């Protein structure tokens, strides 16, 4: 599996697990992630688990990237699942009500189970 400049890519039980390597998702990082993860997810029927362990800050454009990846996954009959979210990011998703449209689970095991 090839990695990108901002994510380490693995597969688990036939789904793509992308471990975001950057601490923030601002304009530059979000653009790179959206492009690279979109390309990689196509090869895995858009079954994408996004490990957010390292991410401490998500700017508005980063939130837009998450929404865009989620929309692409759904339109391609796939699914995006976020896991290992920092409490502050979980709170931002709750405040913006994005937690109602995005699939969020606690850990990789739950993500893989949800994506199967």
Protein Blocks (a to p, Z undefined) as FASTA:
>chain_A
ZZdfkbccddeehiacdddfbfbdcfklmmmmmmmmmmmmmmnoopacddfklpmbdcfk
lmmmmmmmmmmmmmnopacddehiafklmmmmmmnommmmpccdfblmlmmmmmZZ
